[in-house]
Amino acid sequence: LESGTLIIHPGDQVVHRSEGSLTLSKVNDPEPAETMNPDAIIVDQDRLQYPLVLRHWQAGDRIHPKGMTGSKKIKDILIDAKVDRFTKQKTLVLTHGEPEEVIWLIGHRSSRMVQPRPDTTSYLQLSWRPGEEIA
């Protein structure tokens, strides 16, 4: 694992990195949180494959963006969003499963692979809070 990679296990509620903190909280009503906050997503908890991994994106990483068919390279999403190279280097992804699959490009796009479906019964809100420098 690269340095700075965080492993998240079932039951973890908050994990800290130098760039900020990720909070995982169960929610009953999935609607309000997904409104316009790029730093929070709602996922179907039963579709997550633990452990989750929080790390910097890497060349070749892809995501299946919500609202699109197929997958897209993280690099292309960041270019389309006109993210400068310094910010780009610090951009984080949350992954799960074997093989590793990106489920959230933090601050940008979430994956349709874990988005709630009509039959979802267990929702998890993932919230990113940038910036408190916790070493």
SULQUI-V293144 format. One record per residue. N is the residue number from 1. RES is the residue in one small letter. D_FIRST is the distance of its C-alpha to the first C-alpha in Angstrom with 2 decimals. Layout:
N_RES_D_FIRST, N_RES_D_FIRST
This chain:
1_l_0.00, 2_e_3.78, 3_s_6.43, 4_g_8.42, 5_t_6.39, 6_l_8.95, 7_i_9.65, 8_i_13.38, 9_h_15.70, 10_p_19.31, 11_g_21.61, 12_d_19.36, 13_q_21.64, 14_v_20.18, 15_v_16.77, 16_h_16.79, 17_r_14.97, 18_s_16.83, 19_e_17.91, 20_g_19.45, 21_s_19.30, 22_l_18.94, 23_t_21.70, 24_l_22.07, 25_s_25.71, 26_k_27.91, 27_v_30.81, 28_n_34.00, 29_d_35.18, 30_p_32.66, 31_e_34.99, 32_p_35.17, 33_a_31.56, 34_e_30.79, 35_t_33.70, 36_m_32.79, 37_n_29.80, 38_p_26.86, 39_d_24.69, 40_a_25.38, 41_i_25.20, 42_i_26.54, 43_v_24.93, 44_d_26.26, 45_q_24.48, 46_d_25.44, 47_r_23.63, 48_l_20.17, 49_q_17.85, 50_y_15.78, 51_p_13.18, 52_l_12.90, 53_v_9.83, 54_l_10.84, 55_r_9.30, 56_h_11.20, 57_w_12.84, 58_q_12.38, 59_a_15.36, 60_g_16.46, 61_d_15.34, 62_r_18.45, 63_i_20.03, 64_h_23.25, 65_p_25.05, 66_k_27.54, 67_g_31.01, 68_m_30.15, 69_t_30.20, 70_g_27.52, 71_s_24.26, 72_k_23.71, 73_k_21.19, 74_i_19.52, 75_k_20.78, 76_d_24.29, 77_i_24.28, 78_l_23.40, 79_i_26.09, 80_d_28.57, 81_a_27.99, 82_k_28.69, 83_v_25.65, 84_d_25.87, 85_r_23.23, 86_f_22.34, 87_t_21.84, 88_k_20.02, 89_q_17.32, 90_k_16.80, 91_t_17.02, 92_l_14.60, 93_v_14.14, 94_l_13.97, 95_t_13.00, 96_h_13.93, 97_g_14.83, 98_e_14.39, 99_p_14.38, 100_e_12.39, 101_e_15.22, 102_v_15.62, 103_i_18.16, 104_w_18.66, 105_l_18.66, 106_i_19.37, 107_g_22.85, 108_h_23.78, 109_r_23.67, 110_s_22.83, 111_s_22.62, 112_r_25.78, 113_m_23.88, 114_v_23.61, 115_q_26.70, 116_p_29.45, 117_r_32.21, 118_p_35.81, 119_d_35.11, 120_t_32.13, 121_t_32.87, 122_s_29.77, 123_y_28.47, 124_l_25.47, 125_q_25.55, 126_l_22.38, 127_s_23.35, 128_w_21.58, 129_r_23.30, 130_p_22.40, 131_g_23.19, 132_e_23.75, 133_e_22.03, 134_i_20.38, 135_a_18.52
